[in-house]
């Protein structure tokens, strides 16, 4: 195991950074998209509700791999013609962002729904617009309530980033597959890779726990 | 005070559970390695009267799943059948060949786990692979080549040796390691199987697919507008693989291969599978 780690360390490290890069982009992308769609789902406008519900149902119910392959194999040739090359990394990260954002939208929506509607009414009757009330009163509390679930989603996101391996996204899993093939020693290779994934996911778990503790009792 | 204690407990508990987890995996790994060692594949085949072969199911000409009857068909499958029959008649017993679908990335693990006795899955015996598996004599003379779109003006691998070219291959295939020597400037991407590599080529994710010529000819038969360009630039014959230190079955297989070449059934199989391939000099494959 040590000899594989030493021999292929640069390759593993490259994959490690690609996985982190893709995860960070997808994390922020899906958090922003997810929040937008969550707010759209609770809005009073019927059309925005329908749009966001359709979005969430589509991306939540299609396998991540299918979404990614769709961008890799069907969108890429079209995008190339208008000068936007989509490689494996881009296709994988887009797929990851859209897929996770659908779950995050559901998490935040349930957070918003758990805030008593009288808060919204009170804020509006005190002169705030619907948007202001959402932005300053409801969403901050919804986020606090959603933290444990968001943590789950972020950890899942990092693990799901292994979808990049399927479209040659050069991530950790892609390099692991190639090393396992070169050495014919899959057991030890995937063992090392498991540790690399833990290095990313454990701090996320701990940080989310920390946030949860910090905000405990703050919102009711 | 209480909080600090709680946190300490949490950290200790996490560390202990991680240790238990990794310990269990290590023990399992050691067990998996030891239980399998010492079993002789030939003995197992003799006693069970069954020989389990790993073959490809996504590779035209060598091993392809026929969706009409669910059978895997191809040159590798027929060679496996012929070898099994020959070994059986050499030993004066009956052995039934059974076929299991493998890919370049799963075949060695399945072999190591004992799920399959051998594989004939377009595998080249390389020095690095010989460290973990035993290989028979070559049963097919393959060489690496490239598949390109007809409309692109790519005549040989030299045309791909540019920084703006991308060459596609399959994870675990030897060709992906080799191509770096012939086109060091090109970018190389590995997909999961040949179907995906073909999809990627069609989607413009690369300029060429590299693999063994036999596989590429099969792909060009199925995909109009794609041709095998230039002569093969390596010599990488296919061999049958067994688990490490399985000398008896490797010897029996080599003997069987010699016999089917001698009695002409080998050439019949070459003719059956490769005489219809356009642009392929199948007579040169005969022995």
Interface residues (C-beta under 8 A of the other chain):
Chain A: X69 X72 X73 X74 X76 X77 X80 X87 X88 X165 X166 X167 X168 X170 X174 X177 X178 X180 X181 X182 X183 X184 X185 X186 X187 X191
Chain B: X25 X29 X32 X104 X105 X108 X109 X128 X129 X131 X132 X133 X168 X171 X172 X173 X176 X177 X189 X190 X191 X192 X196 X199 X200 X202 X203 X204 X205
